[in-house]
């Protein structure tokens, strides 16, 4: 039963003061709000929304964004209650360890690594592609990749990951200041897109608002794997659009909201976390939701969804090019580059903080949790995380990993939502500064909604996810369980009882 033992909250907080493994509290509510906007306003606003409108929801992609925002808001309430009760690095992993036991905590931590690692690699790869596009728009012919023998290396991801890895090693506050600068620029670009796009809106493009469901393209041999798990389990034929398409679109655009659980991983570096965390997280979510809904209205009002569907890779640029505004398309290309820049920074930080928390507990090598004495940052770990992200982004095809980001995030949301109920039952003495309203109702609704969104992801995504979990369990039972500091502590107590001398 060792794998189901929970870690005392007091022990978790005490370990944050361990010499050589401390983080410095430097972030304010403003920093957290900007951090949430920085990581969320990126690939989602410039490409994922267009893809969801083209392939799943049509003009109702606005509803898809609203559904995803509600699911995110409910889950983030649970994160905020946990984070004010246990203000340490590690986010959902730490919360699960304190409520549901070591094995499930490992699984959630492993899923967070999946989310942050794959998201960092995917976004870094896109950044390199957008950089080449910006070069071409200004008349420079700079190839996106170079050949090293038989290996094709996309150099852009290496450049941007290296820059932000160095900044994160130098200090979280410094990185936040740089991120704030880039975030303000990309918000200005997004507002430009909204204002210009609204001038091209035609009411007839919103009709039909929810297109009728149509069968998936016949002759597609991968149709079964591409359909949602829900459709596969219920025996429904692979289809696009319709009401189920709106929910499938919500599952896809959920990618656009992954940043807010990443913000919670910074709890240990926040000043006065009991008040700062809820304010910063919810303010960021409100700004992002408003921007997404306005952009999706402009996108689907400018051109029929069928125009987006006809494009090989539909983006916001597709809509502006269709109405003949190529100047706006250039601004969007620049905005995409700036937008993805800050996303990479926050993902790299979150990736390192989750691994730091797991290594503190011995589930991963303890050497990874050592922090710099001068700057109180996990320099060694941050460099390792940056190198892994850069290598995968620069040397592999990461497109197939996009939905893996969503399933990793949603699985953590489900467990955190249910964990609130467990936390309240086990530790009624805790008085977090923020509590999810309406008792058990909203945490349960959050868990059910996130689980339903998970079932709207493709069958092949679930197959990859199952493989990831198998690998994680092998690592846990081969290494993590034997080196767990919690199990070592219980073993020492047991030995002391059996041999009081």
N, C-alpha and C positions, 0 to 999 in steps of 0.2 A: 504493500500500500504506500510505499515511499513516494511513488510517482504522483500521488494525489495530495501530498502534504502541501500546505500553503505556507507562504513566507510571512512572518509577522510584519505588519506595517512599520512598527517602531524600528525593527532591524533594517528594513529597507531605507528608512530615512537616515538612520545612524550611519549606514555605510557611505552615504554621500559626503561625510566629513572625514573619510579615511585619507590620511596623508598620501599624496602621490596619485590620487584618483578623484580629486575634487574638480568641480566646474564652478565658474564664477557667475554670480547673478548680476547681469548687466542690462537685460532687455526690459523695455517698458510696454505698456498697452499699445502705444502707437507702433512700436517695432513689431509686435505680434500681429496687429491688424495688417500692416504693410507686408509682413511675411506671408500671411494667408492669401492676400491679393497677389503677391509675387509668385507664389507657387501654383495658384489656381488659374490666373489669367495668363494663359500661354497657348499650348497646342490646342487645348479644348476650345477656346474662343475663336481661333483662326481656322481650324480644320475639322475637329470632331463634330461640331454642330452641323456643318455642311454635310458631312458623311451620314449623320443620323437622319437628316432631312431627306437626303437622296435615297437612302436604302431602306428606311424603316418607317418614319413618321410623317413625311411630307411637311406641310405648314404647321402641323401639330407638334413639331419639334419643340415649340415653345412650351407646350404642356409637358413634354419629356423633361425639359430643363426644370420645370416647376416640381415635378415628381422627384427628380434626383435631388433638388434643393431641400425638399421636405424630408426625404430620407436622411440626407446629410445633417440637417438641422437637429432632427431627433437624436441621431447618434452623437452629434457634437455636444448636446446637452449632457449626455451620459459621460462623455470624455471630460467635460468641464467639472462635473461633480467629482469624478475620480481624481482629476488633476489638482483640485483644491484640497482634497483629502490626503493625497499622496503626491506632493509636488516634486517628483524626481524624474530623471531622464528615463526613457524607455516606453512611455505611453502605454498602449494596450497590453504589451508584454508584462509590464510591472503590475498593472491593474489585475490581470488574470492570475498572476502568481500569488497575489494577496487574497484572492477569493476562490479560485477554482483548482488550484494545485499546479504542481511543477510540469506535468506532462502537457496539459492544455496550454500552460504559459509558453512552453517551448514551441508548441505548434503555432501559436499566435505570433511569437517572436520570429519564427521561421517564415511565416506568411508576411510579416512586415518587411523582412529582408527581401522577400520576393517582390513586394510592392515597390519598395524604395530603390532597390538595385535595378530591376527591370525598367522602372519609370525613368531613372537617371540615364540608363543606356539608351532608351527609346528617344527621350527628349534631346540628349546630346547628339544622337544621330541626325535628328531633324534639324538641330541647330546648324550642323555642318552643311546640310543640304540648302537651308535657307541662306546661309552665308554665301554659297556659290551663286544663288539666285540674285542676291543683292549685288554681287560683283558683276554679274551679267547685265543687270539693269543699268549700271553706271558705265557700261562699255568695257569692262575688264574681263578678259578670258582667263580665269583662274580655275584649273581643274579641281573638282571636289576630292579627288583621291590621287594617290601616287602608288606605283608598283615597286615593291621590294622583292625582287625575284618573282616567285609565283604567287606572292601574297599581295592583295589589293588593300591598301590602307587609306581609309577616309580620315584625313588629317584634322578636320574641323573639330570633332569631338575631343581629340587629344588636347587641342589648344584651349578650349573653353573649360574643360574639366581641370586642366593643370592650373589655370588662372584662379578658379574658385577654390581649389584645394589649398593653394598657397594662402589665399585670403582667410579661409577657415582655420588654418593652422595658426595664423597670426593673431586671430581673435574673433569671437562671435560678434562682438559689438562693431568691429571694423567691417565685417562682412555684411552686417545689417545696414550699415550706412551706405555701402556701395549698392546693396539691393534696393534700398529706398530710392536712390537716385534713378536707377533703371526702371523701377516700378512706376514712378511718377511719369516718366516718358511714355511707357506703354499704356498707361491709363489715358493719357492725352491722345495717343494714336487710336485707342478704342473709341473714345468720344468722337473723334474725327470720323471714324467709320460709321458710327451711329447717325451722326448729323447728316453726312453726305448720303448715306444709304436711304434715309427717310425721304429724301427728295425724289427718289426713284420708285417709291412704293406704289404699286397698283393694286387696288382692292381685289380684282379678279384673280390675282395670283394666290390669294388665300383660299380659293375655292377649287376643289373640295378641301375643307380644313383637315379632315382625316380621310385620306384616300382609301377607297375600297381595297380590301385584302385581295392580293393576286398570288397565284402559285409562283414559287421560285422558278427560275429559268430551267426548263427541261433540258436534259442532256448534261447537266452539271453533276459529275460523278461524286463531288464532295458535298452535295446538298444536304445529306443526312448529318454530316459532321458540322456543317455551317449553321444548321437550324438550332434554335434554343433548346436547352435541356427540357424546359417545360413542354414545348411542342413535341419533342421526342418521347417524353414520358407519357403524354396524353394521347399519342398516336395521331396527332394532327399533321397534315401534309405540310412540308416546308413552304412558307408563304412570306410575303412582304406586305407592309402597310396594315391598315385596319387598326382596331383597338390594341391588339397584341403588339402591333408594330410600334405603337406609342410607348408601351412599356419596354420593348426591346431597345427603342431609342433612348429611353431613360437609363437603361443598364449601360449603354454605350457612352452617353454623355456624362455618366457618373465619373468617368475619367477626369472630367473638368473640375471635380470637387475634392480630389484626393488630398489637396494640400492641407486641409484643416486638421486631419489626424496627425500629420507631420508636425504642425505647429505645437501640438500637445507634447511631442517628444522633447521640446525645449523647456519644459516646466522647471527643470533644475537650474536654468540660467535666467530665470525671470525674477525681477524685483517684486516683492509683495505678491506672490502668485495667487493667493486667495482672492484678491480683487482684480489683479491685472489679467490673469488668464481668461476668465469668462468675458470680460469687456473686449479684450483684443480679438479673441476668436469669433465672437458673434458679430462684432463690427465688420470684420473682414468678410464673413459669410454674407452679410447683408449687401455689402458693396458688390461682391462678385455675382450674387444672384441677380441683382438689378442689371448689371452690365450684360450678363448672358442673355437674359430675357429680351432686352432691347436689341442686342445684336441679332438674335434669332428672328425677331420680328422684321428687322431690316433685311436680313438675308432672304427669307421666304417671301417677303413682299416685293423685292426687286425683280425676281425671276421666278417662273414656275418651278416647282420641285422637280419636274421632269427634265429641265435643263441641267440641274445639278446631277440628276441620276445618269444623264448621258455622258458626263465627264468621267474620265478614268480615275482621277483623284480630285473629287470636289472639295473646294475650299472657299473662303470668302472672296479670294481673288477671282474665282470662277464667275461669281455673280457680278462683280464690277466689270470684268472683261466682257461679259454678255451684254451689259448695257452701254459698252463703249467707253467707259471711264478708265483708261489705262494708267492715268496719273495716280488715281486712288489705289490701283493695284500695286503700284510701286511703294506707296506709303504703307500698305498692308504688309508687303514683303519685309520692309524695314521693321515694322511693328512686330511681326512674327519673330524676327531675329532677336529684338530687344526683349520681347515677352518670354521667349524660351530661355534667355540668359539667366534671369532670376529664378526660374523654375529649377534649373540645374543646381543652383547654389543651395536652395532649401532642401532639395532631395538629397544632396550629398551630406548635408549636416544631419538630416534625419536618419539616414542610413548609418552613419557613424555612431549616433546616439543610441540607437537600438542595439547595435553590436556591443557598445560599451556597457549597457545595462546587463546584457546576457553574459558578457565576460566577467563582470563584477561578481556574478553569481556562480561562476565556474562552469556554466553550461557550454561556454566557449573558452579558449585559452585565456587565463587571467592576464597575461602580458598585454593583451589588447586594450585593457581598461586603464593603462597607465597614462596620466596626463602630464603636460609640461609644467614644470615648477614655475616658470616665468609667466606664461600666458594662460595657464589653467585650461588648455585645450588638449584633446586626445590626438596629438600631432601624428604619432606613429600610426594610429588607427585611421585617421583621416586620409593620410597618404595612401594607405593600403586600399581603402574604399575607393578613392579617386582613381587609382591605377586599375582596379577591377572594372569599374564603370567605363573608363576610357578604352580598355582593351576590347570589351564586348561591343561597345558602340562603334569602334573604329575598324574592327576586323570581322564582324558577323552581320548577318541579316536579322535585325531585331524586330521587324514588322510583325512577326507572329506572336510577339510577346505583349502586344498592346492590351488585349483583354485579360491577360494574366495579372496586370496591374489592378484591374477592377475586382477580380475575384479575391485577390489577396486582401485588398482594402475592405471589401464587404464582409468577408469572413471575420475580420477583426472587429468590425462594427457590430456584428451579431453577438459575439462573445462579450464585448464591452457593455452592450445594452442589457444583456441578461446578468452580467456581473454586478450591475448596480443593485439589483434585487438581492443578490447574495451578500453584497457588502453591507447593505442596511440590516439584513437579518443577523449576520455574524458580528458586526461592530456597530450596534445602535448608539454606542457612546461617542462615535465620531460626529463632529458637527462641521461639515464642509461649508465653506462660504456660499457655495451655489448648490442648490438641490433641484433635480428634475421635478417639475410640478406634476400634480395629479397621481401621486403615489406610484403604483406599479404599472399604470395604464400606458403611459408614454414609452417607458423602456420596452415593454412587450410589443407595442405597435412598431417601434423602431426595429426590433429584432425580426419581426415577421416581414416588414416591408423590405428590409435589406436582404433577407433570405429569398424573398420572391424575386427581387432584382437579380440575385445570383442565378436563379433558375432560368432567367432570360438571357444568360450568356450562352455561347455556342457549346455544343457537345464536345468539340475538340478542345476547347478551353478547359472543360472539366477533366478531360483525359490528361492533359498536361499538368493540371493542378494535382490530380491524384498521384502522378509520378513525382511531383515535387514533394508531396507529403511523405511518400515512401522513402525518398532520399533523406528527408529530415528526420524521420523516425529511426532510420539506420544510424545516423550520426548521433542522435540522442542516446540510444541504448548502447552504442559502441563507445561514446566518449562522455556526453553530457551527464548522464545519470551517475557515472562513477566519480566524476570530478565535481559534482554539485556541492557547493559550500553548505547548503541547507541540509543535505543528507549527511555530510561530514559532521555537521553540528549535532544532528540527532544521534549519529553513531557515537560521538564522544560522550553525549549525555547517557546513552544506553550503557556504554562501557563503565562510566563512572558509577552508575547505579548497581551494575553487576559486580563491580570490584571497588567497594568504597575505600579500600586501603590505597 
